[in-house]
Amino acid sequence: MTDDVAFLSTNYPVMSGAARFLLAYATTGADGMLHTTANAHETQWNVTDPVTDILAMQALFPVVVQAAQVLNVDAALVSQLDAAIPKLPRCRAPTPRPSDSC
């Protein structure tokens, strides 16, 4: 961390907005975890838990919590993110396809 509170204060609205968007976009599945469904690529439709969504939440949520605490703002968002972090799915290794072999 750079300890540049002015920079953090200026850019925190973008960070928190992205976190709020991801929270609203994710849904709780039957397994109690947060899941997203998206068109992950032009050729992949209706993908559950695309890696881009999972990694965005895993990277952004803890940083937004820390930033909000430094700035002493958004206690409600911090509570939501703290509750969401343990519910984020882990990334799965891709399943090899027969066409992937040489």
Secondary structure, DSSP 8 states (H G I E B T S, - for coil): ----HHHHHHHHHHHHHHHHHHHHH-EE-TTS-EE-EE--BTTB-SEES-HHHHHHHHHHHHHHHHHHHHHT--HHHHHHHHHHGGG----------GGG--
